[in-house]
Each structure stands twice: as structure tokens, then as C-alpha cells.
Amino acid sequence: MTERTRVAIVGAGEWGLQHARVFAARSDVEICAIAGRTPARAEARASQFGTSAYTDLRRMLEEQRPDLVAVCLPNADSLLEEAARRRLFFAINFNHRYARPVQLAAEAIRSGELGALVFATWRFGGEAGTSAHPHANLIETQCHGFDMLEHLCGPIDAVSAEMTGLTGRGWSTVAAALHFASGAVGTLLGTYDSSYAYPGTHLLEVNGTAGRVLVEDTVRRFTFSRAGDETSQVWQAGYFNDLDREFHRTFDRHVDALLPALREGRDPPVPASAGRRALAVAQAAIRSFESGMRVAVPA
């Protein structure tokens, strides 16, 4: 494809801004439109990126005919159903997968260096976002954790969860015990009652019979240790390697994989169904907390 890919962005909030930033920086992309819920926000964002503003999606699609639409809005099953019916390219930006330490962890696990996986831990949290939903932390942020744990360790088949609303911002901290279909177990601790300014905001650990991997702060450090060996292998970004050091550049790396897949007619690197799957695990956690019981997660 020699022509630039025409991309429309639906959503003028913070994540719409990140998507616009990534696409605007690419010479092979033209941002043809930005749509928002209100004229003022849509026009402000469109002016920022030198494109057209819309509040009417149908009109935007008819007038601009984009090749790709980035939907930066709340989740909807109807989008998945319609995309499947029409066999449309439909991806989701689970950008944590594109951090260099996470990719190294995935390589170590898939090469068998960890042996049989026994347990995994995800801990992540900081300040609350803008959503007033009582389960915003679980649905908007910790879905990245559920996706990452399944990405590395296979499907989760049962959840037991506890939550607290101590700070009055909904169920803003959650602790979940997880069981994987493989027989491994795991934990997830997610919170909006902490601070992203704290060191060690994020920790991912996967432990197997032959070794262990650690990912610290998503992009900061990867460590691989073999069982019984007191010497570890460590990766962290070098002095000039700002690309791998910056969290938001994981968006750029995802787009590097996404656009070729779109142009070549392949499946998206991270299908939108992965987002729905993470929500299914989150909903199981909510049912577990509300019922006080262990809840199975459908395959």
C-alpha cells in the first residue's frame, strides 16, 4: 500500500489523545477525523491535530470513508457482534503486551525456560481515574492484568475476590485469587487507593518449576532466574533507549504490528475479543465478591 491509511478517532478523552498522538506521528497515516460527544471537545481535539471534527458518527463515516476507526469509548458487546457478522478487522489496545520486559517474559515462558508454570502474580495501582463507575478500577485498569495473566499463563477458569470501598470511591481496591485451566494458581491486587508516584507501582511475576520471571513497572526491568541459580539475567533500557523506557511508547509498538495486519488482510495482533474475555473474568470477580463464593469463568 503506497497511500496513507486514513484513520478516524472516536473519542476526545485522554485515551483518544494517546491514539491521536501515535497516529499523527506516522508518515503512513492520515488522521481524517476526530469524533466526540460534544462539539467543543471534538473541535478542540481536531484543531490540535489539524483534522475535521464530528459529533455525528454516521456523517463522519459517510464523508471521510476511513480505512480504520479507533474507538476510544466504553465497551459494547454489540460492536463485537457486528464486527463478527461483517468479518471486520477489530482490535483492542492491550498495550502492556508490547512492553519490552513483557515480550521477554513471554519468550522465556514459551521457550520452556520456566518449566511447568505453578503461580503468577499481578500487582498494579495508583490514583483513581475520572470514571464514577463503582468497579472502574477492576474494569478499566485491572482488565490489563487479567489479559496479561492469560496471555502468559493461559485461561483463568475460576476467581475468588475480595474488595474494599473504604475510601468512598466505589470498590476501589480488589484482591483476587485465580485458578488457571492448566492447574496453576495466581493472585491479582489492583487499586485506585495508592499513587503512581510510588516506586514499584507495578509488579508481574510468573514462577515455574525451572525458573521465574519478574517484570517491574511494566517497562522498567525484566529479570529471569533459574531455579537454584543465584545469578540472574536482567534487561533494562540503556541510556539512549528512550523508546523502550517510556510506557506510552507501548502504544506505538502495538500500532507497528496493527497497521501491517490491517493492510495485509490478516487478523489483528490483539483481537477485540481479548477485551471481552478480560471483562468476563472481571465480571466473575464481581460475582464472587457479591456472592462470597468462588466463581467459575466460562471457557
C-alpha positions as CSV (number, residue, x, y, z in Angstrom):
1,M,0.0,0.0,0.0
2,T,1.6,3.3,-1.1
3,E,-1.2,5.6,0.0
4,R,-1.5,6.6,3.7
5,T,-4.0,4.8,5.8
6,R,-6.9,7.0,6.7
7,V,-7.7,6.8,10.4
8,A,-10.7,8.3,12.3
9,I,-10.7,8.5,16.1
10,V,-13.9,8.3,18.0
11,G,-13.5,9.8,21.5
12,A,-11.9,13.1,22.6
13,G,-10.8,12.0,26.0
14,E,-7.4,11.0,27.4
15,W,-7.1,7.7,25.5
16,G,-8.3,9.3,22.4
17,L,-5.5,11.8,22.8
18,Q,-2.9,9.0,23.1
19,H,-4.3,7.3,19.9
20,A,-4.2,10.6,18.0
21,R,-0.6,11.2,19.2
22,V,0.5,7.8,17.9
23,F,-1.2,8.0,14.5
24,A,-0.2,11.7,14.0
25,A,3.5,10.8,14.4
26,R,3.3,8.3,11.5
27,S,4.1,9.2,7.9
28,D,2.0,6.3,6.6
29,V,-1.2,7.5,8.4
30,E,-3.6,10.4,7.9
31,I,-6.0,11.3,10.7
32,C,-9.1,12.2,8.7
33,A,-11.5,12.9,11.5
34,I,-12.0,13.1,15.3
35,A,-15.4,12.5,16.7
36,G,-16.6,13.4,20.2
37,R,-19.7,13.6,22.3
38,T,-19.8,17.4,22.4
39,P,-18.9,19.9,19.7
40,A,-16.5,21.8,21.9
41,R,-14.3,18.8,22.8
42,A,-14.4,17.4,19.3
43,E,-13.4,20.7,17.7
44,A,-10.6,21.3,20.3
45,R,-9.1,17.9,19.7
46,A,-9.5,18.1,15.9
47,S,-7.9,21.5,15.8
48,Q,-5.0,20.2,17.8
49,F,-4.3,17.6,15.1
50,G,-5.3,19.6,12.1
51,T,-8.3,17.5,11.1
52,S,-12.1,17.6,10.9
53,A,-14.4,17.4,13.9
54,Y,-17.6,15.5,14.2
55,T,-20.3,14.6,16.7
56,D,-22.4,12.5,14.2
57,L,-20.7,9.2,13.6
58,R,-22.8,8.3,10.5
59,R,-22.0,11.6,8.9
60,M,-18.3,11.2,9.7
61,L,-18.2,7.7,8.1
62,E,-20.1,8.7,5.0
63,E,-18.0,11.9,4.4
64,Q,-14.5,10.6,5.4
65,R,-14.6,6.9,4.5
66,P,-11.8,6.0,6.9
67,D,-9.8,2.8,6.5
68,L,-9.6,2.3,10.2
69,V,-11.6,3.7,13.1
70,A,-10.0,3.9,16.6
71,V,-12.9,3.6,19.1
72,C,-11.8,5.2,22.4
73,L,-15.1,4.8,24.2
74,P,-16.7,2.5,26.8
75,N,-17.1,-1.2,25.9
76,A,-20.1,-2.7,24.0
77,D,-21.0,-6.3,23.1
78,S,-22.9,-5.0,20.1
79,L,-19.6,-3.9,18.4
80,L,-18.1,-7.4,18.7
81,E,-21.3,-9.0,17.3
82,E,-21.5,-6.6,14.4
83,A,-17.8,-6.9,13.6
84,A,-18.0,-10.7,13.7
85,R,-21.1,-10.7,11.4
86,R,-19.4,-8.5,8.9
87,R,-15.9,-10.0,9.3
88,L,-14.4,-6.7,10.1
89,F,-10.9,-6.1,11.4
90,F,-11.5,-5.3,15.1
91,A,-8.5,-4.9,17.5
92,I,-8.0,-3.7,21.1
93,N,-5.1,-1.8,22.5
94,F,-3.8,-4.1,25.3
95,N,-0.6,-2.1,25.1
96,H,1.0,-3.7,28.1
97,R,1.8,-6.7,25.9
98,Y,4.1,-4.6,23.8
99,A,6.4,-3.5,26.7
100,R,9.9,-5.0,26.1
101,P,10.1,-6.7,29.5
102,V,6.7,-8.4,28.9
103,Q,7.8,-9.6,25.5
104,L,10.9,-11.1,27.1
105,A,8.8,-12.8,29.7
106,A,6.5,-14.2,27.0
107,E,9.6,-15.5,25.1
108,A,11.0,-17.2,28.2
109,I,7.7,-18.9,29.1
110,R,7.0,-20.1,25.5
111,S,10.5,-21.4,25.1
112,G,10.0,-23.6,28.2
113,E,12.7,-21.9,30.3
114,L,10.4,-21.7,33.3
115,G,9.3,-25.3,33.1
116,A,5.7,-26.0,34.2
117,L,4.0,-22.8,35.4
118,V,2.9,-23.0,39.1
119,F,1.8,-19.5,40.0
120,A,1.6,-15.9,38.8
121,T,1.1,-12.6,40.5
122,W,0.0,-9.2,39.1
123,R,0.0,-6.1,41.3
124,F,-0.8,-2.6,39.9
125,G,-2.4,0.6,41.1
126,G,-2.3,4.3,41.7
127,E,-4.7,7.2,41.8
128,A,-8.3,7.0,40.6
129,G,-9.3,8.0,37.1
130,T,-12.4,10.1,36.1
131,S,-15.0,7.3,35.9
132,A,-17.7,7.2,38.5
133,H,-18.4,3.5,38.0
134,P,-18.2,1.6,41.3
135,H,-16.0,-1.1,39.6
136,A,-13.9,1.3,37.5
137,N,-10.6,0.1,38.9
138,L,-11.4,-3.5,38.1
139,I,-12.9,-2.9,34.6
140,E,-10.9,-0.1,33.2
141,T,-7.4,-0.8,34.7
142,Q,-7.1,-4.4,36.0
143,C,-8.5,-5.8,32.8
144,H,-4.9,-5.3,31.6
145,G,-3.9,-7.6,34.4
146,F,-6.4,-10.3,33.6
147,D,-5.3,-10.1,29.9
148,M,-1.7,-10.3,30.8
149,L,-2.0,-13.2,33.1
150,E,-4.0,-15.2,30.5
151,H,-1.6,-14.0,27.7
152,L,1.3,-15.5,29.6
153,C,-0.3,-18.4,31.6
154,G,-3.3,-19.5,29.7
155,P,-7.0,-19.2,30.5
156,I,-8.3,-18.4,34.0
157,D,-11.1,-20.8,34.9
158,A,-12.1,-19.7,38.4
159,V,-11.9,-16.5,40.6
160,S,-12.4,-15.7,44.3
161,A,-12.4,-12.0,45.1
162,E,-12.5,-9.5,47.9
163,M,-12.9,-5.7,47.5
164,T,-13.0,-2.6,49.7
165,G,-14.8,0.7,49.3
166,L,-13.0,2.2,52.3
167,T,-12.2,5.5,50.6
168,G,-15.7,6.1,49.3
169,R,-14.7,5.8,45.6
170,G,-16.6,2.6,44.8
171,W,-14.9,-0.8,45.1
172,S,-11.5,0.9,44.5
173,T,-9.2,-1.9,45.7
174,V,-9.6,-5.6,44.8
175,A,-7.7,-8.7,45.7
176,A,-8.4,-11.8,43.7
177,A,-7.3,-15.4,43.9
178,L,-7.2,-17.1,40.5
179,H,-7.1,-20.6,39.2
180,F,-5.8,-21.4,35.7
181,A,-7.1,-24.2,33.5
182,S,-3.5,-25.6,33.5
183,G,-3.7,-26.2,37.2
184,A,-1.5,-23.2,38.1
185,V,-2.8,-20.6,40.6
186,G,-2.4,-16.8,40.7
187,T,-3.2,-13.5,42.5
188,L,-4.2,-10.1,41.3
189,L,-4.1,-7.0,43.5
190,G,-5.4,-3.8,41.9
191,T,-6.1,-0.4,43.5
192,Y,-7.1,3.2,42.9
193,D,-6.2,4.0,46.6
194,S,-2.4,4.2,46.0
195,S,-0.2,6.5,43.9
196,Y,1.6,6.2,40.6
197,A,4.4,8.3,42.2
198,Y,5.4,5.3,44.4
199,P,8.3,3.1,43.4
200,G,7.2,-0.4,42.4
201,T,3.8,0.7,41.2
202,H,3.5,-2.5,39.0
203,L,4.9,-6.0,39.5
204,L,4.3,-9.1,37.4
205,E,5.8,-12.4,38.5
206,V,5.5,-15.8,36.8
207,N,7.0,-18.8,38.6
208,G,7.6,-22.2,37.1
209,T,9.3,-25.4,38.2
210,A,12.5,-24.4,36.4
211,G,12.6,-20.7,36.8
212,R,11.0,-17.3,37.4
213,V,10.4,-14.1,35.5
214,L,9.8,-10.6,37.1
215,V,8.6,-7.5,35.2
216,E,8.9,-4.3,37.2
217,D,6.9,-1.2,36.4
218,T,5.9,-2.6,33.0
219,V,8.8,-1.1,31.1
220,R,11.5,-0.6,33.7
221,R,13.1,-4.0,34.2
222,F,12.9,-7.7,33.3
223,T,14.6,-10.4,35.4
224,F,14.9,-14.1,34.6
225,S,16.2,-16.5,37.3
226,R,16.7,-20.2,37.0
227,A,15.8,-22.4,40.0
228,G,18.8,-23.0,42.2
229,D,21.0,-20.4,40.4
230,E,21.9,-17.3,42.3
231,T,22.8,-15.4,39.2
232,S,20.0,-13.8,37.2
233,Q,19.7,-12.3,33.7
234,V,18.4,-8.7,33.7
235,W,17.2,-6.4,31.0
236,Q,16.6,-2.7,31.4
237,A,16.7,0.1,28.9
238,G,20.1,1.6,28.2
239,Y,21.0,5.3,28.4
240,F,19.8,6.3,24.9
241,N,16.9,3.8,24.7
242,D,14.0,6.1,25.4
243,L,11.7,4.1,23.2
244,D,11.7,1.0,25.5
245,R,11.8,3.1,28.6
246,E,8.6,5.1,28.0
247,F,5.3,3.5,28.9
248,H,3.2,5.3,26.3
249,R,5.5,4.1,23.5
250,T,3.9,0.7,24.0
251,F,1.0,2.2,22.0
252,D,3.4,2.9,19.2
253,R,4.7,-0.6,19.2
254,H,1.2,-2.0,19.0
255,V,0.4,0.2,16.1
256,D,3.6,-1.0,14.4
257,A,2.1,-4.5,14.5
258,L,-1.5,-3.5,13.9
259,L,-1.3,-1.5,10.6
260,P,0.6,-4.2,8.6
261,A,-2.0,-6.7,9.7
262,L,-4.8,-4.4,8.6
263,R,-3.2,-3.7,5.2
264,E,-2.3,-7.4,4.5
265,G,-5.8,-8.7,5.4
266,R,-4.5,-10.6,8.5
267,D,-6.2,-10.9,11.9
268,P,-5.4,-8.1,14.4
269,P,-2.4,-8.9,16.7
270,V,-4.7,-8.4,19.7
271,P,-8.3,-9.0,18.7
272,A,-11.1,-7.1,20.4
273,S,-12.4,-10.4,21.8
274,A,-9.4,-10.4,24.2
275,G,-11.0,-7.3,25.7
276,R,-14.3,-9.0,26.1
277,R,-12.5,-12.0,27.6
278,A,-10.8,-9.8,30.2
279,L,-14.2,-8.3,31.1
280,A,-15.7,-11.8,31.5
281,V,-13.0,-12.5,34.2
282,A,-13.7,-9.1,35.8
283,Q,-17.4,-9.8,35.9
284,A,-16.7,-13.2,37.5
285,A,-14.6,-11.4,40.2
286,I,-17.6,-9.1,40.8
287,R,-20.0,-12.0,41.1
288,S,-17.5,-13.7,43.5
289,F,-17.3,-10.7,45.8
290,E,-21.1,-10.2,45.8
291,S,-21.9,-13.8,46.5
292,G,-18.9,-14.6,48.8
293,M,-18.2,-17.7,46.7
294,R,-15.7,-19.0,44.2
295,V,-17.0,-18.3,40.6
296,A,-16.1,-20.3,37.5
297,V,-15.1,-18.4,34.4
298,P,-16.6,-19.8,31.2
299,A,-14.1,-21.0,28.6
